[in-house]
Amino acid sequence: MMTDKIDFIVIWEFQVAPDSQLAFEKVYGPAGDWATFFRHSRDYRGTQLFRDLDRPGRYLTFDRWSSREALHQFKQAHQARYDAFDQECEGLTSREALIGEFESVS
């Protein structure tokens, strides 16, 4: 079945100190503060948070959007709040890295 909906995912990797893990999960989880912020866009499709079982404190987030352009438009429209929120959350992690931006292949 063909569909015109493009599924787009942004993957981030984080290293979180043991004493910050609960707070991190609250902010970055599927019902967390970032997801709540992203829900201002009708093109946001949800967030998944994964915890590495072999490397304590390592997490991956998968933020799903309808398209890359939709995410970039959202960030442009809310850049000041996005940057401020990102800075507020900086203390929860010792490292963060963008793994990449991916779209599904039909």
Secondary structure, 3 states (H helix, E strand, C coil): CCCCCCCEEEEEEEECCHHHHHHHHHHHCCCCHHHHHHCCCCCEEEEEEEECCCCCCEEEEEEEECCHHHHHHHHHHCHHHHHHHHHHHHHHCCEEEEEEEEECCC
